[in-house]
Amino acid sequence: MSMESGDPERLKTNSYINLSEVRGRDVDKNTLLSKFLSESGQSHGFHVVSVVGMGGIGKTTLAQMVYNCASVEQDFERKMWVCVSEPFDEVRVAKAIVEDLEGQR
């Protein structure tokens, strides 16, 4: 808990995953992969997928599995992991994304 605000602190995620600890997500992973990979050949824009649901059901794990898949590495020139939590500040998130893409602050 944060002592100042009284709100619980949320853990920041990263893109790393130990696949030996994951069970039962292959169908979901393949569904997302087929969507990403079929669309990657048709356009040159951004691909954004929102994964929503109750806490603890494996949203981050699923995102990590897709992000680290070899076929995603091959089909996309650039990829980025963005951790967004409460309080959500879309300006701060967008600014961080652009800065990372441009390689400068």
C-alpha positions as a Markdown table, in Angstrom:
| # | Residue | x | y | z |
|---|---|---|---|---|
| 1 | Met | 0.0 | 0.0 | 0.0 |
| 2 | Ser | 1.1 | 3.5 | -0.7 |
| 3 | Met | 1.3 | 5.4 | 2.5 |
| 4 | Glu | 0.6 | 8.8 | 1.0 |
| 5 | Ser | -2.5 | 8.1 | -1.2 |
| 6 | Gly | -4.0 | 5.0 | 0.5 |
| 7 | Asp | -4.2 | 3.4 | -2.9 |
| 8 | Pro | -2.5 | 0.0 | -3.5 |
| 9 | Glu | 0.6 | 0.1 | -5.6 |
| 10 | Arg | 0.4 | -1.9 | -8.8 |
| 11 | Leu | 3.3 | -4.0 | -10.0 |
| 12 | Lys | 4.8 | -2.9 | -13.3 |
| 13 | Thr | 4.9 | -5.7 | -15.9 |
| 14 | Asn | 7.5 | -6.5 | -18.5 |
| 15 | Ser | 7.6 | -8.7 | -21.6 |
| 16 | Tyr | 9.6 | -11.6 | -20.1 |
| 17 | Ile | 7.9 | -14.9 | -19.4 |
| 18 | Asn | 8.9 | -18.4 | -18.3 |
| 19 | Leu | 6.8 | -20.5 | -20.7 |
| 20 | Ser | 7.5 | -23.7 | -18.7 |
| 21 | Glu | 5.1 | -22.3 | -16.1 |
| 22 | Val | 2.2 | -21.6 | -18.5 |
| 23 | Arg | -0.6 | -24.1 | -19.2 |
| 24 | Gly | -3.8 | -23.9 | -21.2 |
| 25 | Arg | -3.3 | -20.6 | -23.2 |
| 26 | Asp | -2.4 | -22.0 | -26.6 |
| 27 | Val | -5.8 | -21.5 | -28.2 |
| 28 | Asp | -6.0 | -17.9 | -27.0 |
| 29 | Lys | -2.4 | -17.3 | -28.1 |
| 30 | Asn | -3.0 | -18.7 | -31.5 |
| 31 | Thr | -6.1 | -16.7 | -32.0 |
| 32 | Leu | -4.3 | -13.4 | -31.3 |
| 33 | Leu | -1.3 | -14.5 | -33.4 |
| 34 | Ser | -3.4 | -15.2 | -36.4 |
| 35 | Lys | -5.1 | -11.8 | -36.1 |
| 36 | Phe | -1.7 | -10.0 | -35.8 |
| 37 | Leu | 0.1 | -11.9 | -38.5 |
| 38 | Ser | -2.8 | -11.8 | -41.1 |
| 39 | Glu | -3.1 | -8.1 | -40.6 |
| 40 | Ser | 0.6 | -7.4 | -40.7 |
| 41 | Gly | 0.8 | -8.2 | -44.4 |
| 42 | Gln | -2.2 | -6.0 | -45.2 |
| 43 | Ser | -1.2 | -2.7 | -43.7 |
| 44 | His | 1.7 | -0.7 | -42.3 |
| 45 | Gly | -0.1 | 0.9 | -39.4 |
| 46 | Phe | -0.2 | 0.1 | -35.7 |
| 47 | His | -1.6 | -3.0 | -34.3 |
| 48 | Val | -3.3 | -2.6 | -30.9 |
| 49 | Val | -5.3 | -5.2 | -29.1 |
| 50 | Ser | -7.0 | -4.6 | -25.8 |
| 51 | Val | -7.0 | -7.6 | -23.5 |
| 52 | Val | -9.6 | -7.0 | -20.7 |
| 53 | Gly | -10.9 | -9.1 | -17.9 |
| 54 | Met | -10.9 | -9.6 | -14.1 |
| 55 | Gly | -7.6 | -9.6 | -12.3 |
| 56 | Gly | -5.7 | -12.9 | -12.2 |
| 57 | Ile | -7.1 | -14.6 | -15.3 |
| 58 | Gly | -3.9 | -14.4 | -17.3 |
| 59 | Lys | -4.2 | -11.3 | -19.4 |
| 60 | Thr | -0.6 | -10.3 | -18.9 |
| 61 | Thr | 0.6 | -13.9 | -19.4 |
| 62 | Leu | -1.3 | -14.1 | -22.7 |
| 63 | Ala | 0.2 | -10.7 | -23.9 |
| 64 | Gln | 3.7 | -11.9 | -22.9 |
| 65 | Met | 3.3 | -15.1 | -24.9 |
| 66 | Val | 2.2 | -13.3 | -28.0 |
| 67 | Tyr | 4.8 | -10.5 | -27.7 |
| 68 | Asn | 7.7 | -13.0 | -27.4 |
| 69 | Cys | 6.5 | -15.4 | -30.2 |
| 70 | Ala | 9.2 | -15.9 | -32.9 |
| 71 | Ser | 6.7 | -15.2 | -35.7 |
| 72 | Val | 5.9 | -11.8 | -34.2 |
| 73 | Glu | 9.6 | -11.1 | -34.1 |
| 74 | Gln | 9.9 | -11.9 | -37.8 |
| 75 | Asp | 6.8 | -10.1 | -39.1 |
| 76 | Phe | 7.2 | -6.8 | -37.2 |
| 77 | Glu | 10.0 | -4.3 | -37.6 |
| 78 | Arg | 9.4 | -2.8 | -34.2 |
| 79 | Lys | 7.5 | -3.8 | -31.2 |
| 80 | Met | 7.0 | -2.2 | -27.8 |
| 81 | Trp | 5.8 | -3.3 | -24.3 |
| 82 | Val | 3.8 | -0.6 | -22.6 |
| 83 | Cys | 2.7 | -1.1 | -19.0 |
| 84 | Val | -0.4 | 1.0 | -18.1 |
| 85 | Ser | -1.9 | 1.0 | -14.7 |
| 86 | Glu | -3.8 | 3.3 | -12.4 |
| 87 | Pro | -3.9 | 6.2 | -12.4 |
| 88 | Phe | -4.1 | 6.1 | -16.2 |
| 89 | Asp | -2.6 | 9.2 | -17.9 |
| 90 | Glu | -3.0 | 8.8 | -21.6 |
| 91 | Val | -0.8 | 11.9 | -22.4 |
| 92 | Arg | 2.1 | 10.5 | -20.3 |
| 93 | Val | 1.8 | 7.0 | -21.9 |
| 94 | Ala | 1.6 | 8.5 | -25.5 |
| 95 | Lys | 4.6 | 10.7 | -24.8 |
| 96 | Ala | 6.7 | 7.8 | -23.4 |
| 97 | Ile | 5.8 | 5.7 | -26.5 |
| 98 | Val | 6.8 | 8.5 | -29.0 |
| 99 | Glu | 10.0 | 9.2 | -27.0 |
| 100 | Asp | 10.9 | 5.5 | -27.1 |
| 101 | Leu | 10.2 | 5.3 | -30.9 |
| 102 | Glu | 12.3 | 8.3 | -31.6 |
| 103 | Gly | 15.1 | 7.3 | -29.2 |
| 104 | Gln | 15.2 | 10.7 | -27.5 |
| 105 | Arg | 13.4 | 12.7 | -24.8 |
